């Protein structure tokens, strides 16, 4: 469901893993979007160099079985509002 929602936003998403990276490119964008999502109640970590190569800063969404469909829908709505 989350992968399909990301794809509906025009974002790349695979269903191979419960971890969904959203590559934003620069570290400032990753920090800014993570902060905006935090304000909306989501804990999404920005991953920046040196953890990832320069130019590939990203957000890391890590899903688990405790996340309900309502949680996923809320996360997608929050993401839609900040991108």
N, C-alpha and C positions, 0 to 999 in steps of 0.2 A: 504493500500500500504506500509506504513512504517513497520507495523508488519510483513508483508510477506518478506520485505527486510531484517529485522533483522533475521528472521528465515532462510533466504537464507545464512546468514553469520554464521549460527550455533548457534544463540543466542535465548534464550527463549523470546517469545513475545505473549501477549494476545491482543485481539482486544476489550476488555471490557472498555477501558478508553483511553482518549487522552494523558495520562501520561505513559511514557515507562521508567521503571527503568532498567538500565543495571548494574548488580551487578558485581563489579570487585574484591571485597574482601578487600584489604588493602587501607588505606587512601592515601598513596603516589601514588599508581596506579591511583586512581580516580582523584587526583589533576593533575597528569602528562597528562593523556588522555584528561581531560577537557581543559588544557592549549594548547595541540596540536590541539584540535578541534577549540578552540578560534582563533588560528593562521590561521585556514582555514575558518574563518568567521562564526563559529557557537557559539551560546551562550548556553552552556550546563553546568549546575551546578553540581559540585561534592557534594555529600551528605555523610557526615562522622559522626563517633561517636562524641558527644553523641546523635545526631539526630537519628541515626540508630544503631543497636547493633554492637559491635566490630566484625570484620570479614565480614561485609556486606556492606562496603562502595560501593557507586554506583554513576552512572551518572543519571541525571534526564532529560529526553527529554519531554518537554511539547508542544504538538502540538495544533494548533488552525485552524479555518477555513481560516485564512489569508495565511496559508502555501499552496503553489501550489505544484503540482506534481514535478515540477522542483526543488523546495526547498527540498522536501523529497528525491529525487534522489541525490541531491548534499550532503545532510546530510549523506545518506548511503554511498556514495563514500568516503566522508571524514572519516567516521567511519571505513570503510574497509581499508583505508590507514594507520590508526594509531593503529589498533589492530593486 
